[in-house]
């Protein structure tokens, strides 16, 4: 369901308030926003007074320790939420109550119930809730999405995708392994991103059933450190997922392979093969940059498109409705792993 909304005016900058001033906000979001002529950063907020003072001074904006005060005083058009997952729902609800649209860093919420509450609130308030799934906005991913949409590889029958982080390099915010705060472990961190991008590239097809397995022992955390599973779509394709925080290898690994009846493709780097006159032909586009360049550019493209959406210049993408669909799949995976059985779509 598309939210009916009045687009923001195009003759002035979009007023953005930032909540949560961690590494992602400081290294990625704030520099991108600050460089844009289409944006005015009107306030920053965090519970850490030192961060607030330092960043408010750096960007010459008002700083706040309380999100409600920031919303009341600055009256932003849109609020960018980059806080621990437990706070996403209440902060987003507060923002919409004050008349702001919302951009939320992944994952959208801790669980499906919270995502459904956020979806309903967005509909009731006629506000946009956009989820910052930056992998969708990588140039190589966009190019491959176009190949798939055009049917260049024929009907896709299997996808294999994984994100395996080397065990000794795992050092993230401690709240990520507190289930009451994060909602889960590696599935919520890495798995959700892979599910989102693959599900989107396959056109958001209906899910038939899921079977999955999880492992907690590699890192000794409260949450799962490894998940593998199979997501079966009703019209045929199967998506094999493998994610881990505890890979015992020299380096981390990420991959995605799409196999169709007349061709195949992989990421990263983007490589595309098609069957042409009985031969497999490499039709890969020319690589446009390193993985690091593509990663940085994905955030810039994401924000540019979100601003266009807020102004009514393009159709919404990476919305709360799509996030709810992804959360349903995540819930099915957790249920399958926890109950040691296959979970059908009707039982999720």
N, C-alpha and C positions, 0 to 999 in steps of 0.2 A: 504494500500500500504506500503510495506516494503522499507525503505530507503537503497539504495546501498551505502555502506561505506567501507573504508579501516579500518580494525580493528586496535586498538592501539597495539603496541608491548607488548609482555608478559615478556620481559627481563628487564623491568624497571618499577618503580612506575608510576601510573597514576597521572599526574600533575593537581591538582584541585585548582581553584580559587573560593573563596566564596564572594558573594555579598549579604549584609544584615546580620547584626550581632545582631539580636534581640534574644529573649529568646530561640526560637527553635534552632537557630544556635549555641548558646552558650551551651545549656544544652544537646542537642541531636547530631546535625550533626558534629560539630567540635570535640567533644570527640571521636566519632566513627571513623572519618577520621584519627584523630591523632593516634589512637590505631592500625590502619591497616598498615601492612608492604607493602601493595600494593598501597599505596597512598602517594603522597608528596603534602602537602599544600603549594602552591607557592605564595599565596597572599590573603589578606582579605580586604574587602572594605565596607564602610558605610559612610553616611553623618554626623554621630556623631564622631567628632575627638577623644573624650575621649574613646569611645568604640574601635575605631580603634587602638589607642595607647596601650590600656590595653591588647587587644586580640592579637595584633601583637607581643607584648613583651612576652606574655604567651606562644605562640606557635612558637616563634622565626622565624617569617615570615615577609615579607614586608607588610606594611599597606598602604591603599590608601583611599582618599576621593572621587575620581573620577573613575568610572568603566572603562571608555575608557582607561585611563592611566594604570590601572591594567592589562587590556587585552593586551595592547601594550607592556608593559615592561616584564610581567611574561610569556606570551604566554602559557596559560594553555591548556591542552587537553580537559578539560571539566569545565564548570562553573556551580556552584550550586547557584541558585537564591532564596533567602529567604527574599524578600522585599514585600511591599504592592502591591496588585494585579495590580494597575494602571501602575506599572513600568515593569511588566513581559514581555510584548511584546517588547518594545524598548530595554530592556537589553538583551533579548534573540537574537534579530536581530543583535545587536552589537557584541555579542559573536560569532555568526555564521559567521559574516563578517570577524572576526579575525581568523577564522578557528577552533573554539572550538565547541564541542558538549555541550548540555545543559541539566541540571536537574533542574526542576522548582517545588517549593513547591506549593501545592494546594491552591486555585483553579488556573488552568493553565492561564486563562485570565479573563477579566471582562465579556466577552460576546462571542457569537458564531462567530461574524465577526472577532474579534481579534484572536480567536483560528484558524479560517480558514486561516488568513494571516500567522500565525506562521507555520501552517501545510505546506502551499505552500513554504514558505521560507526554511523549513527543506528539502523538496524535491529538490528545486532548488540548495541548497548548499550541498546536500548529507550529511546532519548532523542529528544526533539523537537528538530528544527532548523527554526526559523521564519525566514523571510527578510523583511526590512523593506522591503516594496514599498508605500510609503505611498499611492501613487496609488489603489490599490484601496480605500482607506479614506476617500477624499473623499466627502462627502455626495452631491454631484451624480453622481459615478460610481456610487455604491451605488443611487441612484434609477434611473439609466439601466439598470443591471444588472437591476433588478427588471422594468423594462419589457421588456427583451429576453428574460428567462427566461419571462415570462408570454406571450410571443409577440405582444405588442401591435403590433409593427411588421411582423409576418409573417416569412417566411423572409428572413434577411439574405443579400444576394448580394454586397455590396461594403462594405468599410471603408477609409477613407482617414485616416491619422493621421500627424502629423509634429510634430517639436520642433526648431525652427531657432533657434539662438542667434546673436545679433548678433556679428559678428567682433570689434569693439572692446571688447565687454564680456566676452570670454572670458578669465578669469583664475582658474584653478583650481590645485590642488596639482600641483607639477611631476611627481610620480610617475604622474599620469594619462596622460601621453604617453610613458611608458616601457613598452613592451609586455611586458617580462619581469616587471614589477611589476603592471601593470593588466590584462594579457591582451588589450588592444586599446584603441581610441580611442573615438570618438563612439558607436559601436554598443554598447560596453560601458557607457558613461556614460548616454546619453539613449535610445538605441535599445532597450536591454534593458528599460527601464521601460515604453516604449510597447508593446513586444511582450508583456510580461507582462500589462498591464492589458487589452489587446485580446483576447489569447488566453483570458484568464480570463472576460471578458465574453461571449465566444462559446462558453463551456462547455468549453474545453480540447479542441476537436475534433482529429481526426487530420489531420496535414499530408500533402499529396500531393507537392508540389514547391515549389522556391524558385528565383527568379532575382534576382540583385542586382548592384549596381555600387558601387564605392567610389572615393573621391578623396582624395589625400594632399597636394595642392599648395596649397590655400588658405592654410594656416597654416604649411606647411613643417615639420611634426612627423614623428616616427618612426611615428606611428600615423595611421589614417584620420581625416580631419576631416569627411567627408560620406559618407553611405550612402543609397542609395535602392534599393528592391526590391519584389518582389511575392511574397507568401506565399499559395499556393493550398491550400485545404482540400479534402479528399477528397469532401465532400458539397456542394461548390459555391462557398462564399464565397471571395472573393479579398481579401486585406489588402494595401493599398499603403502602404508605409512610407517616410518621408522624414525624415532627421535630419542635423543639421549643427552644427558649432561655428563656421562661417565665413560666416553669412548677411550679405550686404552690404545692409543696410537700416537704417532709423532705430531699429527696436526688434526684439526677439526675437519669435518666433511659435510658438504651439503650438495644435494643433487635433486633433479626431477627429470624423469623420462616419460614421454607420452608416446604410446604405441598405437597406431591406427592401421586400418586395412590396406592403405596405399602409401604409408609413410610413417616416419618416426621423428621425434625431436627430443633434444635434451637441453637443460640449463645446468650449469654455467661452465663453459661458454655456450652460447646459443648455437646449436648445430641442428640442421634440418635435412632429412633425407626423404626423397620421394621416388616412388616407382614410376619410371617413365619408359615406355616401350620395352618393358621387360627388364630394365636395368635400374639399379638404385643410384640416384643422382644426388650429389650434395648441392642443395640450393640454399645454403646458409647465408644470411645477410652478412655484410662486412661488419666485423666487431667494432663497436664505437668507443670502447673505453675499458679500463680495468674494472674489476669487481668493486674496488674502493670508490672509483669514480661513479659507477652505476648506483652504488649504495647512497652516496651523498646526493646525487641528482634525483633519486627517487623521492626523497623528502621535499626537495624543491618543487618537483612536479606535483606531488601530493598537495602541498599547500596552495600552489597556483590553481589547481583544479577545484579545491575546496572553496577558494575565494570566488571563482567563477560560478560555482553552484549557489553560493550565498547571494550572489547578484542576479540569479536567474538566467545566467548565460549558457548553462549546460544542465543536462539531466543529473540528478543526484547519483553518486556512486559511493560504495563502501558505507552504506547507511545502517541505521539500527535494525531495519528489517533484515538485511543480509547478515548482520551480526547475530541476530536471533537464530537464523537458520544454522549458522556455524556452531552456536552454543548447543543447539539440539544434537548435532553430530558429536560434539565433545561430551555431552551428557551420556549419549549412547556408548561411547568408548569407555567412559568411567564405569558405567553399569556393567558392560560386558567383562571388563577386567576384574571388577569387584565381585561379580556373581559367577564368574568362570563359565559363561555361556554366551551363545549368540543372542543379540538383541535385535528384534524387528522394529521397523519404524513405527508401527502402531502401538508398541508397548512403551515408547520413550516419553 
